[in-house]
Amino acid sequence: MPATDEDWATEYMDLDLAVAMVDSLDDAVKHIRTWSTGHTEAILTNDLANAERFIAEVDSAAVIVNASTRFTDGGELGLGAEVGISTQKLHARGPMGLTELTTTKWIVQGEGQVRG
């Protein structure tokens, strides 16, 4: 069934997906800028230039090309087990110094991999 604005604003906490098929990369980036939480975004594409542009223009903590968003996980990124889960791009709380104000953008590139 077609997705609605309510679907884009919903965090399902399940294996449900809201998927947007768009006519152009410009439309995809515009959609993401409107609805993204800044946590994880993904694109499926055969076009290397579009993949590189997507990585450059999407401002999220993890940007994934041709792989499952389920790879955005501390263990999968080599950071060890997760004690708490942040759904924000800026991770720090409390006093802020240079380290706390620096963010990391994880880039995951695949060939259709999924995580079970």
N, C-alpha and C positions, 0 to 999 in steps of 0.2 A: 504494500500500500504506500502511496506517496507520503513522504515525511512533511511535517508541519513545523512552524517556528517553535512550537512546544517541544517537538522531538529534538531540535538543535539545542535547546536550553536544558535538556534533561541529561543527568548523569545516571545511567541505568544500573550500575553496580552489578552487572550480569553479563552474559555473553551476547546480549542484544546489540544490534548495530543500527545506527542511522547513517546511511550512505548517500552522498550527493554525487550525482553525475552532472558534470558541467560542460559547457560548450567550449571553454577556453581556460588556459592557465590563469589569465587575469580574473575570470569569474571564480576560480577555485581560491585564489589568494584573497579576493574580496570576501568570499563566504567565510573563510577562516578568520580573517580580521574581524568580522562581525560576531562570530559565534565561539571562537576559541577561548579556552581557559588558559592557554599558554603552556599547557602540560605536554601533550604529544599530538603531533599531526603526521599524516601519512599520505603518500601519493603512489598510485600504480601507473607506471608509464614505461613505454619502450623508447622514449625520446630522451637521450642523455642531456641535451640542452635544457629541456623542461625540468628534468630532475635537478640539475645544478641550479637553475633559477629558483625552483621551489625551496631548495635548501637555503639559498641566500636570502630569500624574501620572507620566509615564514619564521616568525619570532616565537618559537616555543622551546621548551627545555629539551625536547627530543623531536627530531625530524627524521622520519623514516621513509625510505624509498623501496618499494617492492618487497616489503616484508610486513609481518604482523606487528601491530602496536603493542602486543603482549610482550615484546622484547624490552619494553621500558620498565625495567625491574632492576633493583640494586644488585641482585645476584647475577643477572644476565649481563649487566654492564661492568661486572668485575668489582663491585663495591662491597660485596659481602651481604650478609643477611640484613633485612630491614627490621628496625625496631618500631618505627612509625612511618607513615606514608604521607608525604606532602603532595597536595594537588595544585600547588602554586609553583610558579617559576622561581621566585625568590625564596630561598629556603631558610634564611636566618631569622632569628628572633632575638630580642634583647638589644644590648649595645651593638652598634654597627661600626665596623672598621672597614678597611679596604677589602679584606678577605671576604667579609660578609656581604659586601656590595658587588662582588664579582660573581657572575653566573656562568654556568657551563652549558653549552649547546651540544647535546649528543647527536651525532649523525649516524644513522644505521642504514646501510645499503645492502639490499639482498636481491635474490632472484626468485622471489615467491615463497620464501621460508615462512613457516608458521610455527607457533609454539603450542604444544599440546597441554 
